[in-house]
Amino acid sequence: MCFSASANFIAGTSLLAVGAVTLSKAARKAELPFAMIPLLFGIQQIIEGAIWLGFRFDAPLPNALMAQVYSLFSHVLWPIYMPFAVLLLEPVPWRRKTLSAFLWVGAATGLYLFYILVRFPIRAEAVGGHILYVSPHYYVPVVMGGYLAATCISLFFSSHKVVVTFGVVALLSFVAAYGFYTLWFISVWCFFAAILSGVIYLYFRKRSHSRLVTA
């Protein structure tokens, strides 16, 4: 995260372990994308740990490469993947339609951000003991709104209580990261969301006797 390579590597390896457990507990193919979320966050955190090492050992080329890979996760993958994974879990028809709409919003947001990344490659800098990802920002309110809707608000429409809980804590961490770490928001919120993805384990642990929210 924004604090140190060791914080990223500890979080990353822990999430890889959680992801391995959640994958082993997925009983249906439709559950696999949701089960993979901690694993993907773990990979992302390890990538950011490598960015820290690039600063430490003065390796600008590997550092630049890792910054682009990290940004594919933070900017492109999550706004598309999150509503997609939740949609696959959903049995209630009207909720599926709503989640499909969020998926379209996420896809539009992610593809636009991918275009920005290709045209203006992101740059990682160590600033004030934190990692700052530098890139141009266009249409910020619209893009931020689409991103927030896809990655957090969409989860509120799940019929699974644990999924809704994950959406709530992700949204709260979004607000906290933006409020207290505005300059380093990308790094900090991804770290918070990564740690909070451990909540996903509860879905698989309680799935057999979990109750659905009233449809």
PAMARGU-115135 format. One line per field, with one value per residue: residue number from 1; residue in three letters; chain; x, y, z of N, C-alpha, C, O in turn. Coordinates in nm, 2 decimals, decimal comma. Layout:
N
num: (NUM  ...)
residuo: (ala  ...)
cadena: (A  ...)
n_u: (X  ...)
n_v: (Y  ...)
n_w: (Z  ...)
ca_u: (X  ...)
ca_v: (Y  ...)
ca_w: (Z  ...)
c_u: (X  ...)
c_v: (Y  ...)
c_w: (Z  ...)
o_u: (X  ...)
o_v: (Y  ...)
o_w: (Z  ...)
% end
This chain:
215
num: (1  2  3  4  5  6  7  8  9  10  11  12  13  14  15  16  17  18  19  20  21  22  23  24  25  26  27  28  29  30  31  32  33  34  35  36  37  38  39  40  41  42  43  44  45  46  47  48  49  50  51  52  53  54  55  56  57  58  59  60  61  62  63  64  65  66  67  68  69  70  71  72  73  74  75  76  77  78  79  80  81  82  83  84  85  86  87  88  89  90  91  92  93  94  95  96  97  98  99  100  101  102  103  104  105  106  107  108  109  110  111  112  113  114  115  116  117  118  119  120  121  122  123  124  125  126  127  128  129  130  131  132  133  134  135  136  137  138  139  140  141  142  143  144  145  146  147  148  149  150  151  152  153  154  155  156  157  158  159  160  161  162  163  164  165  166  167  168  169  170  171  172  173  174  175  176  177  178  179  180  181  182  183  184  185  186  187  188  189  190  191  192  193  194  195  196  197  198  199  200  201  202  203  204  205  206  207  208  209  210  211  212  213  214  215)
residuo: (met  cys  phe  ser  ala  ser  ala  asn  phe  ile  ala  gly  thr  ser  leu  leu  ala  val  gly  ala  val  thr  leu  ser  lys  ala  ala  arg  lys  ala  glu  leu  pro  phe  ala  met  ile  pro  leu  leu  phe  gly  ile  gln  gln  ile  ile  glu  gly  ala  ile  trp  leu  gly  phe  arg  phe  asp  ala  pro  leu  pro  asn  ala  leu  met  ala  gln  val  tyr  ser  leu  phe  ser  his  val  leu  trp  pro  ile  tyr  met  pro  phe  ala  val  leu  leu  leu  glu  pro  val  pro  trp  arg  arg  lys  thr  leu  ser  ala  phe  leu  trp  val  gly  ala  ala  thr  gly  leu  tyr  leu  phe  tyr  ile  leu  val  arg  phe  pro  ile  arg  ala  glu  ala  val  gly  gly  his  ile  leu  tyr  val  ser  pro  his  tyr  tyr  val  pro  val  val  met  gly  gly  tyr  leu  ala  ala  thr  cys  ile  ser  leu  phe  phe  ser  ser  his  lys  val  val  val  thr  phe  gly  val  val  ala  leu  leu  ser  phe  val  ala  ala  tyr  gly  phe  tyr  thr  leu  trp  phe  ile  ser  val  trp  cys  phe  phe  ala  ala  ile  leu  ser  gly  val  ile  tyr  leu  tyr  phe  arg  lys  arg  ser  his  ser  arg  leu  val  thr  ala)
cadena: (A  A  A  A  A  A  A  A  A  A  A  A  A  A  A  A  A  A  A  A  A  A  A  A  A  A  A  A  A  A  A  A  A  A  A  A  A  A  A  A  A  A  A  A  A  A  A  A  A  A  A  A  A  A  A  A  A  A  A  A  A  A  A  A  A  A  A  A  A  A  A  A  A  A  A  A  A  A  A  A  A  A  A  A  A  A  A  A  A  A  A  A  A  A  A  A  A  A  A  A  A  A  A  A  A  A  A  A  A  A  A  A  A  A  A  A  A  A  A  A  A  A  A  A  A  A  A  A  A  A  A  A  A  A  A  A  A  A  A  A  A  A  A  A  A  A  A  A  A  A  A  A  A  A  A  A  A  A  A  A  A  A  A  A  A  A  A  A  A  A  A  A  A  A  A  A  A  A  A  A  A  A  A  A  A  A  A  A  A  A  A  A  A  A  A  A  A  A  A  A  A  A  A  A  A  A  A  A  A  A  A  A  A  A  A)
n_u: (0,08  0,04  0,22  0,45  0,67  0,66  0,41  0,24  0,33  0,27  0,00  -0,07  0,02  -0,13  -0,39  -0,38  -0,38  -0,63  -0,79  -0,73  -0,86  -1,13  -1,17  -1,16  -1,39  -1,59  -1,88  -2,01  -1,97  -2,06  -1,99  -1,72  -1,59  -1,66  -1,54  -1,27  -1,20  -1,05  -0,81  -0,73  -0,71  -0,49  -0,28  -0,27  -0,18  0,07  0,20  0,20  0,38  0,61  0,64  0,72  0,97  1,10  1,14  1,31  1,54  1,61  1,50  1,38  1,25  1,14  0,97  0,80  0,67  0,54  0,37  0,19  0,07  -0,04  -0,23  -0,40  -0,54  -0,66  -0,79  -0,92  -1,00  -1,15  -1,40  -1,54  -1,53  -1,63  -1,92  -1,99  -1,91  -2,08  -2,33  -2,34  -2,39  -2,65  -2,98  -3,24  -3,47  -3,53  -3,32  -3,11  -3,14  -3,10  -2,83  -2,71  -2,74  -2,56  -2,33  -2,30  -2,25  -2,01  -1,85  -1,83  -1,70  -1,46  -1,35  -1,32  -1,13  -0,92  -0,86  -0,76  -0,53  -0,38  -0,33  -0,22  0,01  0,02  0,20  0,41  0,49  0,70  0,59  0,60  0,62  0,43  0,27  0,21  -0,01  0,02  -0,17  -0,36  -0,67  -0,99  -1,33  -1,39  -1,61  -1,81  -1,67  -1,57  -1,81  -1,93  -1,74  -1,76  -2,03  -2,02  -1,84  -1,91  -2,18  -2,33  -2,33  -2,51  -2,75  -2,75  -2,90  -2,77  -2,67  -2,40  -2,26  -2,38  -2,29  -2,02  -2,02  -2,11  -1,90  -1,69  -1,77  -1,76  -1,49  -1,40  -1,49  -1,35  -1,08  -1,07  -1,13  -0,92  -0,68  -0,65  -0,47  -0,33  -0,52  -0,58  -0,40  -0,44  -0,72  -0,74  -0,59  -0,73  -0,98  -0,88  -0,80  -1,05  -1,18  -1,16  -1,39  -1,54  -1,49  -1,66  -1,90  -1,88  -1,83  -2,06  -2,25  -2,41  -2,61  -2,69  -2,92  -3,13  -3,17  -3,49  -3,66)
n_v: (-0,12  0,23  0,25  0,07  -0,18  -0,42  -0,42  -0,44  -0,70  -0,87  -0,84  -0,92  -1,19  -1,30  -1,27  -1,43  -1,68  -1,67  -1,65  -1,90  -2,07  -1,98  -2,04  -2,32  -2,38  -2,31  -2,42  -2,42  -2,34  -2,08  -1,95  -1,92  -1,68  -1,49  -1,61  -1,58  -1,32  -1,23  -1,36  -1,23  -0,96  -1,01  -1,07  -0,82  -0,66  -0,77  -0,70  -0,42  -0,41  -0,49  -0,26  -0,08  -0,19  -0,14  0,14  0,14  0,00  0,15  0,10  0,19  0,10  -0,17  -0,08  0,10  -0,08  -0,24  -0,06  -0,01  -0,26  -0,28  -0,08  -0,17  -0,36  -0,18  0,02  -0,09  -0,37  -0,40  -0,24  -0,37  -0,65  -0,68  -0,62  -0,82  -1,07  -1,07  -1,06  -1,32  -1,48  -1,42  -1,51  -1,39  -1,26  -0,97  -0,85  -0,95  -0,82  -0,55  -0,57  -0,63  -0,39  -0,24  -0,37  -0,30  -0,02  -0,04  -0,17  0,03  0,23  0,10  0,04  0,30  0,40  0,23  0,31  0,56  0,49  0,36  0,57  0,77  0,66  0,55  0,68  0,59  0,73  0,79  0,96  1,16  0,94  0,77  0,59  0,75  0,76  0,88  1,04  1,18  1,34  1,32  1,43  1,38  1,36  1,21  0,97  0,88  0,85  0,64  0,44  0,40  0,33  0,08  -0,08  -0,07  0,02  -0,15  -0,39  -0,36  -0,45  -0,72  -1,03  -1,17  -1,15  -1,13  -1,04  -0,79  -0,67  -0,66  -0,47  -0,25  -0,20  -0,17  0,07  0,25  0,24  0,35  0,62  0,69  0,66  0,85  1,08  1,11  1,04  1,17  1,24  1,01  0,83  0,61  0,40  0,37  0,31  0,07  -0,09  -0,10  -0,21  -0,45  -0,58  -0,59  -0,77  -1,01  -1,06  -1,20  -1,46  -1,53  -1,56  -1,80  -1,97  -1,96  -2,02  -2,25  -2,23  -1,98  -1,70  -1,55  -1,21  -1,06  -1,10)
n_w: (0,00  0,06  0,25  0,29  0,14  0,28  0,40  0,18  0,08  0,30  0,33  0,07  0,05  0,26  0,16  -0,07  0,05  0,17  -0,06  -0,18  0,00  -0,03  -0,29  -0,29  -0,15  -0,32  -0,46  -0,70  -1,05  -1,10  -0,87  -0,87  -0,98  -0,78  -0,56  -0,63  -0,58  -0,34  -0,40  -0,64  -0,54  -0,37  -0,55  -0,67  -0,45  -0,41  -0,65  -0,61  -0,39  -0,53  -0,68  -0,48  -0,42  -0,66  -0,63  -0,42  -0,51  -0,73  -0,99  -1,26  -1,51  -1,46  -1,25  -1,38  -1,55  -1,36  -1,25  -1,46  -1,48  -1,22  -1,24  -1,43  -1,29  -1,08  -1,22  -1,45  -1,42  -1,18  -1,18  -1,38  -1,32  -1,05  -1,04  -1,23  -1,10  -0,88  -1,01  -1,12  -0,90  -0,83  -0,77  -0,80  -1,02  -1,08  -0,94  -1,08  -1,33  -1,25  -1,16  -1,40  -1,53  -1,38  -1,44  -1,71  -1,68  -1,53  -1,72  -1,92  -1,78  -1,71  -1,96  -2,07  -1,89  -1,95  -2,20  -2,14  -1,99  -2,19  -2,36  -2,20  -2,02  -1,69  -1,40  -1,14  -0,82  -0,54  -0,28  0,00  0,17  0,07  -0,21  -0,51  -0,78  -1,09  -1,33  -1,61  -1,54  -1,65  -1,69  -1,42  -1,21  -1,34  -1,42  -1,17  -1,04  -1,19  -1,14  -0,87  -0,85  -0,98  -0,84  -0,57  -0,50  -0,66  -0,52  -0,32  -0,42  -0,42  -0,32  -0,12  0,21  0,30  0,08  0,04  0,28  0,23  0,02  0,17  0,35  0,17  0,05  0,27  0,32  0,09  0,11  0,35  0,26  0,05  0,19  0,38  0,26  0,01  -0,20  -0,24  -0,30  -0,48  -0,42  -0,14  -0,11  -0,26  -0,11  0,14  0,04  -0,04  0,20  0,32  0,16  0,27  0,39  0,21  0,25  0,45  0,32  0,19  0,40  0,54  0,35  0,32  0,51  0,50  0,49  0,25  0,16  0,18  -0,12)
ca_u: (0,00  0,11  0,31  0,57  0,66  0,63  0,27  0,18  0,36  0,20  -0,15  -0,09  0,03  -0,25  -0,51  -0,36  -0,42  -0,78  -0,84  -0,72  -0,96  -1,26  -1,18  -1,18  -1,52  -1,69  -1,95  -2,06  -1,89  -2,10  -1,93  -1,58  -1,54  -1,66  -1,44  -1,14  -1,17  -0,94  -0,69  -0,69  -0,66  -0,36  -0,19  -0,25  -0,10  0,21  0,25  0,24  0,50  0,72  0,67  0,80  1,11  1,15  1,19  1,42  1,66  1,63  1,48  1,27  1,18  1,05  0,88  0,70  0,59  0,45  0,27  0,09  0,00  -0,13  -0,34  -0,50  -0,63  -0,73  -0,87  -1,00  -1,05  -1,25  -1,53  -1,61  -1,53  -1,71  -2,06  -2,00  -1,90  -2,20  -2,44  -2,34  -2,44  -2,78  -3,10  -3,36  -3,47  -3,52  -3,19  -3,01  -3,15  -3,03  -2,69  -2,67  -2,72  -2,44  -2,22  -2,28  -2,18  -1,87  -1,78  -1,81  -1,60  -1,33  -1,30  -1,27  -1,00  -0,82  -0,82  -0,67  -0,41  -0,30  -0,29  -0,14  0,05  0,03  0,33  0,41  0,60  0,70  0,57  0,56  0,61  0,32  0,27  0,12  -0,02  0,00  -0,23  -0,45  -0,81  -1,09  -1,46  -1,38  -1,73  -1,88  -1,59  -1,57  -1,95  -1,95  -1,66  -1,82  -2,15  -1,99  -1,76  -1,96  -2,33  -2,40  -2,33  -2,62  -2,86  -2,75  -2,99  -2,69  -2,63  -2,26  -2,23  -2,42  -2,20  -1,89  -2,05  -2,11  -1,76  -1,61  -1,81  -1,71  -1,34  -1,38  -1,51  -1,24  -0,96  -1,07  -1,13  -0,80  -0,56  -0,70  -0,36  -0,29  -0,64  -0,59  -0,32  -0,49  -0,84  -0,72  -0,54  -0,85  -1,07  -0,82  -0,81  -1,19  -1,23  -1,16  -1,54  -1,59  -1,47  -1,78  -2,01  -1,86  -1,84  -2,20  -2,34  -2,50  -2,72  -2,72  -3,05  -3,13  -3,25  -3,62  -3,67)
ca_v: (0,00  0,35  0,26  0,00  -0,30  -0,53  -0,41  -0,50  -0,84  -0,94  -0,84  -1,00  -1,34  -1,34  -1,28  -1,54  -1,79  -1,66  -1,68  -2,04  -2,13  -1,95  -2,12  -2,46  -2,39  -2,28  -2,54  -2,41  -2,26  -1,94  -1,89  -1,91  -1,54  -1,42  -1,67  -1,54  -1,18  -1,22  -1,40  -1,12  -0,85  -1,05  -1,05  -0,67  -0,61  -0,81  -0,61  -0,29  -0,44  -0,48  -0,12  -0,02  -0,24  -0,06  0,26  0,11  -0,04  0,24  0,02  0,26  0,02  -0,26  0,00  0,15  -0,19  -0,29  0,05  -0,03  -0,38  -0,25  0,01  -0,26  -0,41  -0,08  0,11  -0,16  -0,49  -0,40  -0,19  -0,47  -0,78  -0,69  -0,65  -0,95  -1,17  -1,06  -1,10  -1,47  -1,54  -1,37  -1,59  -1,32  -1,20  -0,83  -0,81  -0,98  -0,71  -0,44  -0,59  -0,63  -0,25  -0,19  -0,43  -0,21  0,10  -0,08  -0,19  0,16  0,30  0,03  0,06  0,44  0,41  0,15  0,40  0,67  0,42  0,34  0,70  0,84  0,56  0,60  0,69  0,58  0,81  0,78  1,10  1,17  0,80  0,70  0,58  0,83  0,72  1,01  1,02  1,28  1,31  1,39  1,39  1,31  1,33  1,10  0,85  0,84  0,80  0,51  0,35  0,38  0,25  -0,06  -0,15  -0,07  0,04  -0,26  -0,50  -0,34  -0,51  -0,86  -1,09  -1,23  -1,05  -1,11  -0,95  -0,65  -0,62  -0,63  -0,35  -0,14  -0,17  -0,11  0,21  0,32  0,25  0,45  0,75  0,72  0,68  0,98  1,19  1,12  1,02  1,21  1,24  0,87  0,76  0,48  0,30  0,34  0,24  -0,06  -0,17  -0,12  -0,30  -0,58  -0,64  -0,61  -0,88  -1,13  -1,08  -1,29  -1,59  -1,55  -1,60  -1,94  -2,04  -1,96  -2,03  -2,36  -2,20  -1,83  -1,66  -1,45  -1,09  -1,07  -1,05)
ca_w: (0,00  0,06  0,37  0,28  0,06  0,37  0,42  0,06  0,07  0,40  0,29  -0,05  0,08  0,34  0,07  -0,15  0,13  0,19  -0,19  -0,20  0,08  -0,08  -0,42  -0,25  -0,10  -0,42  -0,50  -0,84  -1,14  -1,09  -0,75  -0,89  -0,99  -0,65  -0,48  -0,67  -0,55  -0,25  -0,47  -0,73  -0,46  -0,32  -0,66  -0,69  -0,35  -0,43  -0,75  -0,55  -0,32  -0,63  -0,71  -0,37  -0,44  -0,77  -0,58  -0,33  -0,58  -0,84  -1,11  -1,32  -1,61  -1,39  -1,17  -1,47  -1,60  -1,26  -1,23  -1,56  -1,44  -1,11  -1,29  -1,50  -1,18  -1,01  -1,31  -1,55  -1,38  -1,07  -1,22  -1,46  -1,25  -0,93  -1,07  -1,30  -1,01  -0,80  -1,10  -1,14  -0,77  -0,80  -0,82  -0,81  -1,16  -1,09  -0,90  -1,19  -1,43  -1,19  -1,16  -1,54  -1,56  -1,32  -1,52  -1,83  -1,63  -1,50  -1,85  -1,99  -1,70  -1,72  -2,10  -2,08  -1,81  -2,02  -2,31  -2,08  -1,95  -2,31  -2,42  -2,10  -1,92  -1,55  -1,35  -0,99  -0,76  -0,39  -0,23  0,14  0,23  0,01  -0,35  -0,58  -0,92  -1,16  -1,47  -1,63  -1,50  -1,73  -1,65  -1,29  -1,14  -1,41  -1,41  -1,03  -1,01  -1,25  -1,08  -0,73  -0,87  -1,02  -0,74  -0,44  -0,50  -0,72  -0,43  -0,24  -0,48  -0,40  -0,22  -0,02  0,31  0,31  -0,04  0,08  0,38  0,16  -0,05  0,26  0,41  0,06  0,03  0,38  0,31  -0,02  0,17  0,44  0,18  -0,02  0,29  0,46  0,17  -0,13  -0,30  -0,26  -0,29  -0,55  -0,35  -0,01  -0,12  -0,31  0,01  0,23  -0,02  -0,05  0,33  0,35  0,08  0,35  0,42  0,12  0,31  0,53  0,23  0,16  0,52  0,58  0,24  0,33  0,60  0,50  0,45  0,15  0,19  0,12  -0,26)
c_u: (0,09  0,21  0,44  0,55  0,61  0,48  0,20  0,20  0,28  0,05  -0,17  -0,08  -0,09  -0,37  -0,50  -0,41  -0,57  -0,84  -0,83  -0,83  -1,10  -1,28  -1,22  -1,32  -1,63  -1,75  -2,00  -1,97  -1,93  -2,04  -1,78  -1,53  -1,55  -1,56  -1,30  -1,10  -1,06  -0,81  -0,64  -0,64  -0,52  -0,26  -0,16  -0,16  0,05  0,27  0,29  0,36  0,62  0,75  0,75  0,95  1,18  1,21  1,32  1,55  1,68  1,62  1,36  1,19  1,09  0,94  0,77  0,61  0,49  0,34  0,16  0,00  -0,10  -0,25  -0,44  -0,60  -0,72  -0,83  -0,97  -1,07  -1,17  -1,39  -1,61  -1,63  -1,62  -1,86  -2,09  -2,00  -2,03  -2,33  -2,45  -2,40  -2,59  -2,89  -3,22  -3,36  -3,45  -3,38  -3,09  -3,02  -3,08  -2,88  -2,63  -2,65  -2,59  -2,32  -2,19  -2,21  -2,03  -1,79  -1,74  -1,70  -1,47  -1,27  -1,25  -1,14  -0,89  -0,77  -0,72  -0,54  -0,32  -0,25  -0,20  -0,10  0,07  0,17  0,32  0,52  0,58  0,70  0,52  0,54  0,49  0,34  0,16  0,11  -0,07  -0,06  -0,33  -0,59  -0,91  -1,23  -1,47  -1,51  -1,80  -1,81  -1,59  -1,71  -1,97  -1,87  -1,72  -1,95  -2,12  -1,93  -1,82  -2,12  -2,39  -2,42  -2,45  -2,75  -2,85  -2,85  -2,91  -2,64  -2,48  -2,21  -2,26  -2,33  -2,07  -1,91  -2,05  -1,97  -1,67  -1,64  -1,75  -1,56  -1,31  -1,39  -1,39  -1,11  -0,95  -1,07  -0,99  -0,67  -0,60  -0,59  -0,32  -0,41  -0,64  -0,52  -0,39  -0,63  -0,83  -0,67  -0,65  -0,94  -1,01  -0,83  -0,96  -1,25  -1,23  -1,30  -1,60  -1,59  -1,60  -1,90  -2,00  -1,87  -1,99  -2,30  -2,45  -2,62  -2,75  -2,86  -3,04  -3,22  -3,39  -3,62  -3,77)
c_v: (0,12  0,35  0,19  -0,13  -0,42  -0,53  -0,48  -0,65  -0,92  -0,95  -0,93  -1,15  -1,39  -1,36  -1,39  -1,67  -1,79  -1,70  -1,83  -2,12  -2,11  -2,03  -2,26  -2,48  -2,36  -2,41  -2,54  -2,32  -2,11  -1,87  -1,86  -1,76  -1,47  -1,48  -1,62  -1,40  -1,16  -1,25  -1,29  -1,00  -0,89  -1,03  -0,90  -0,62  -0,65  -0,73  -0,47  -0,30  -0,43  -0,34  -0,05  -0,07  -0,17  0,07  0,24  0,08  0,04  0,16  0,08  0,18  -0,08  -0,19  0,05  0,04  -0,23  -0,18  0,03  -0,15  -0,35  -0,17  -0,07  -0,32  -0,29  0,00  0,03  -0,28  -0,48  -0,35  -0,28  -0,60  -0,78  -0,71  -0,78  -1,07  -1,18  -1,10  -1,25  -1,54  -1,52  -1,46  -1,51  -1,24  -1,05  -0,78  -0,84  -0,87  -0,58  -0,45  -0,59  -0,48  -0,20  -0,25  -0,34  -0,08  0,07  -0,10  -0,06  0,23  0,24  0,05  0,20  0,46  0,34  0,24  0,51  0,61  0,40  0,47  0,78  0,74  0,62  0,59  0,68  0,66  0,79  0,92  1,10  1,04  0,72  0,68  0,66  0,79  0,84  0,98  1,14  1,24  1,39  1,34  1,32  1,27  1,21  0,97  0,80  0,78  0,66  0,41  0,31  0,30  0,11  -0,14  -0,16  -0,07  -0,09  -0,38  -0,48  -0,41  -0,66  -0,91  -1,16  -1,13  -1,02  -1,02  -0,81  -0,59  -0,58  -0,49  -0,23  -0,10  -0,12  0,04  0,30  0,34  0,35  0,59  0,79  0,74  0,81  1,09  1,21  1,11  1,06  1,20  1,10  0,78  0,62  0,37  0,27  0,27  0,10  -0,15  -0,20  -0,23  -0,44  -0,65  -0,68  -0,73  -1,01  -1,16  -1,19  -1,44  -1,63  -1,60  -1,75  -2,03  -2,06  -1,99  -2,14  -2,33  -2,05  -1,81  -1,55  -1,33  -1,11  -1,02  -0,95)
c_w: (0,00  0,17  0,35  0,19  0,15  0,39  0,30  0,06  0,18  0,37  0,17  -0,03  0,16  0,25  -0,03  -0,08  0,15  0,05  -0,22  -0,12  0,01  -0,22  -0,39  -0,20  -0,20  -0,48  -0,64  -0,92  -1,13  -0,97  -0,77  -0,90  -0,86  -0,56  -0,51  -0,63  -0,45  -0,32  -0,56  -0,65  -0,40  -0,43  -0,68  -0,58  -0,36  -0,54  -0,70  -0,46  -0,41  -0,67  -0,61  -0,39  -0,56  -0,73  -0,50  -0,40  -0,71  -0,97  -1,19  -1,43  -1,55  -1,31  -1,26  -1,52  -1,49  -1,23  -1,33  -1,52  -1,33  -1,15  -1,37  -1,40  -1,13  -1,10  -1,40  -1,50  -1,29  -1,11  -1,31  -1,38  -1,13  -0,96  -1,15  -1,20  -0,92  -0,88  -1,11  -1,01  -0,76  -0,86  -0,85  -0,94  -1,16  -1,04  -1,01  -1,30  -1,38  -1,20  -1,30  -1,58  -1,50  -1,39  -1,65  -1,79  -1,60  -1,62  -1,92  -1,91  -1,72  -1,86  -2,12  -2,01  -1,88  -2,14  -2,25  -2,04  -2,07  -2,36  -2,33  -2,00  -1,78  -1,50  -1,19  -0,93  -0,61  -0,34  -0,09  0,21  0,18  -0,14  -0,42  -0,72  -1,00  -1,30  -1,48  -1,59  -1,58  -1,69  -1,52  -1,22  -1,20  -1,39  -1,27  -0,99  -1,07  -1,18  -0,94  -0,75  -0,90  -0,91  -0,61  -0,44  -0,55  -0,62  -0,33  -0,29  -0,48  -0,30  -0,11  0,08  0,32  0,20  -0,01  0,18  0,32  0,09  0,05  0,31  0,30  0,04  0,14  0,37  0,19  0,03  0,26  0,36  0,11  0,07  0,35  0,37  0,03  -0,23  -0,34  -0,26  -0,36  -0,47  -0,22  -0,02  -0,16  -0,19  0,11  0,17  -0,02  0,09  0,36  0,27  0,15  0,40  0,33  0,17  0,39  0,44  0,21  0,28  0,56  0,47  0,26  0,42  0,61  0,45  0,35  0,20  0,12  -0,02  -0,28)
o_u: (0,20  0,28  0,55  0,44  0,54  0,42  0,10  0,11  0,24  -0,01  -0,26  -0,17  -0,14  -0,45  -0,60  -0,47  -0,64  -0,94  -0,93  -0,89  -1,18  -1,39  -1,30  -1,37  -1,75  -1,68  -2,03  -1,90  -1,84  -2,03  -1,73  -1,43  -1,46  -1,50  -1,21  -0,99  -0,97  -0,70  -0,52  -0,54  -0,43  -0,15  -0,05  -0,08  0,14  0,39  0,39  0,44  0,73  0,86  0,84  1,04  1,30  1,31  1,41  1,66  1,76  1,71  1,25  1,07  0,97  0,82  0,65  0,49  0,37  0,23  0,04  -0,12  -0,21  -0,36  -0,56  -0,72  -0,84  -0,94  -1,08  -1,19  -1,28  -1,49  -1,73  -1,74  -1,69  -1,92  -2,19  -2,09  -2,08  -2,41  -2,56  -2,45  -2,65  -2,89  -3,31  -3,27  -3,37  -3,33  -2,99  -2,92  -3,01  -2,81  -2,52  -2,56  -2,52  -2,22  -2,08  -2,12  -1,95  -1,67  -1,63  -1,61  -1,37  -1,15  -1,15  -1,05  -0,78  -0,65  -0,62  -0,43  -0,20  -0,13  -0,11  -0,16  0,13  0,25  0,24  0,63  0,47  0,79  0,42  0,45  0,45  0,43  0,05  0,22  -0,17  0,01  -0,37  -0,63  -0,91  -1,25  -1,54  -1,52  -1,85  -1,87  -1,61  -1,72  -2,03  -1,91  -1,72  -1,97  -2,19  -1,96  -1,79  -2,18  -2,50  -2,51  -2,50  -2,84  -2,94  -2,88  -2,97  -2,58  -2,44  -2,12  -2,19  -2,29  -2,01  -1,82  -1,99  -1,94  -1,58  -1,55  -1,71  -1,51  -1,21  -1,30  -1,34  -1,03  -0,85  -1,01  -0,96  -0,56  -0,57  -0,62  -0,29  -0,39  -0,68  -0,57  -0,41  -0,65  -0,90  -0,71  -0,67  -0,98  -1,09  -0,87  -0,99  -1,35  -1,28  -1,33  -1,69  -1,67  -1,64  -1,98  -2,10  -1,91  -2,02  -2,42  -2,56  -2,73  -2,81  -2,91  -2,96  -3,31  -3,39  -3,59  -3,79)
o_v: (0,12  0,46  0,25  -0,17  -0,50  -0,64  -0,55  -0,73  -1,03  -1,06  -1,01  -1,22  -1,50  -1,46  -1,45  -1,76  -1,90  -1,78  -1,89  -2,21  -2,20  -2,07  -2,33  -2,59  -2,37  -2,49  -2,64  -2,23  -2,02  -1,75  -1,79  -1,73  -1,39  -1,40  -1,63  -1,35  -1,08  -1,19  -1,26  -0,93  -0,80  -0,98  -0,86  -0,53  -0,57  -0,70  -0,42  -0,21  -0,38  -0,31  0,03  0,01  -0,15  0,12  0,31  0,12  -0,01  0,16  0,03  0,20  -0,08  -0,24  0,04  0,06  -0,26  -0,22  0,05  -0,15  -0,40  -0,19  -0,03  -0,33  -0,30  0,03  0,07  -0,30  -0,53  -0,41  -0,28  -0,66  -0,89  -0,80  -0,84  -1,15  -1,29  -1,17  -1,31  -1,65  -1,59  -1,48  -1,56  -1,16  -0,99  -0,67  -0,76  -0,83  -0,52  -0,36  -0,55  -0,45  -0,12  -0,18  -0,32  -0,03  0,15  -0,06  -0,05  0,29  0,31  0,07  0,22  0,52  0,38  0,24  0,54  0,67  0,42  0,48  0,84  0,73  0,73  0,51  0,75  0,65  0,77  1,00  1,04  1,02  0,62  0,74  0,65  0,78  0,90  0,90  1,20  1,12  1,51  1,22  1,22  1,16  1,12  0,87  0,68  0,69  0,58  0,29  0,19  0,20  0,02  -0,25  -0,26  -0,16  -0,13  -0,45  -0,58  -0,44  -0,73  -0,84  -1,22  -1,03  -0,91  -0,94  -0,72  -0,47  -0,48  -0,41  -0,12  0,02  -0,04  0,12  0,41  0,45  0,42  0,67  0,90  0,84  0,88  1,20  1,33  1,15  0,98  1,14  1,07  0,66  0,52  0,26  0,15  0,17  0,01  -0,27  -0,31  -0,32  -0,54  -0,77  -0,78  -0,78  -1,11  -1,27  -1,26  -1,52  -1,74  -1,69  -1,83  -2,14  -2,17  -1,99  -2,12  -2,39  -2,00  -1,89  -1,46  -1,35  -1,16  -0,90  -0,90)
o_w: (-0,05  0,19  0,38  0,17  0,11  0,40  0,32  0,03  0,15  0,38  0,16  -0,08  0,14  0,27  -0,07  -0,14  0,13  0,05  -0,28  -0,18  0,00  -0,25  -0,46  -0,21  -0,18  -0,53  -0,70  -0,87  -1,14  -0,97  -0,69  -0,83  -0,83  -0,48  -0,42  -0,65  -0,48  -0,29  -0,57  -0,69  -0,39  -0,40  -0,70  -0,60  -0,33  -0,54  -0,73  -0,45  -0,37  -0,70  -0,64  -0,37  -0,55  -0,78  -0,51  -0,36  -0,80  -1,05  -1,18  -1,43  -1,58  -1,31  -1,23  -1,53  -1,52  -1,19  -1,30  -1,54  -1,32  -1,10  -1,37  -1,43  -1,12  -1,05  -1,43  -1,52  -1,31  -1,07  -1,32  -1,39  -1,12  -0,91  -1,13  -1,21  -0,89  -0,83  -1,11  -1,02  -0,68  -0,98  -0,92  -0,96  -1,24  -1,09  -1,02  -1,35  -1,45  -1,23  -1,32  -1,65  -1,57  -1,40  -1,68  -1,86  -1,63  -1,63  -1,97  -1,98  -1,74  -1,87  -2,19  -2,06  -1,87  -2,16  -2,32  -2,06  -2,07  -2,41  -2,38  -1,89  -1,77  -1,54  -1,13  -0,98  -0,55  -0,36  -0,06  0,29  0,24  -0,20  -0,38  -0,79  -0,97  -1,38  -1,38  -1,59  -1,57  -1,65  -1,50  -1,18  -1,14  -1,36  -1,25  -0,92  -1,00  -1,17  -0,91  -0,67  -0,84  -0,89  -0,53  -0,38  -0,51  -0,63  -0,27  -0,22  -0,54  -0,21  -0,02  0,04  0,34  0,21  -0,04  0,17  0,36  0,09  0,01  0,32  0,33  0,02  0,12  0,40  0,20  0,00  0,25  0,40  0,11  0,04  0,38  0,41  -0,06  -0,34  -0,45  -0,23  -0,30  -0,45  -0,18  0,05  -0,12  -0,18  0,15  0,24  -0,01  0,09  0,41  0,30  0,11  0,44  0,37  0,13  0,39  0,49  0,21  0,28  0,62  0,49  0,22  0,41  0,70  0,37  0,36  0,28  0,01  -0,04  -0,39)
% end
